[in-house]
């Protein structure tokens, strides 16, 4: 039976950090950069263990987004992955159910960027149909058309999913 824990970044034991980083490196074929890890920190981590070993992870971090021009504090989902040998056994579903519960408790809209829409759609996430953009540190707002098909939301309050959604610029991937 899998064990699911929700832990603040500051409370993650160093052994768990190392195990999670190994998991992410394996799951993302070595393409999980240090900036990706930085994006995954500063919030809460969902850690799934099977027989004591970390087999799945996801985190929810606070971010400010603009939806149709209105500012929203959202829970942004990062670093969702399962070790390759444990994939297909429902561990990522456990992660995302815990994420949804945490978002519901906070009353925050959940937002994530993915190409795996079907996985998230079956868990209640909805695709964003409006344009995406990024607010640069200079204040300029720049369209990010490559992201238009990859943003999904788990709305805890009604949002117009056809409006523009804008994130703040950050090092590494903006979305």
Helices and strands as residue ranges (DSSP letters): E 3-8, G 9-11, H 14-27, H 34-40, E 44-50, E 53-67, E 70-82, G 84-86, H 91-106, E 109-113, H 117-121, E 126-127, E 132-135, E 141-143, G 145-147, E 151-154, E 165-168
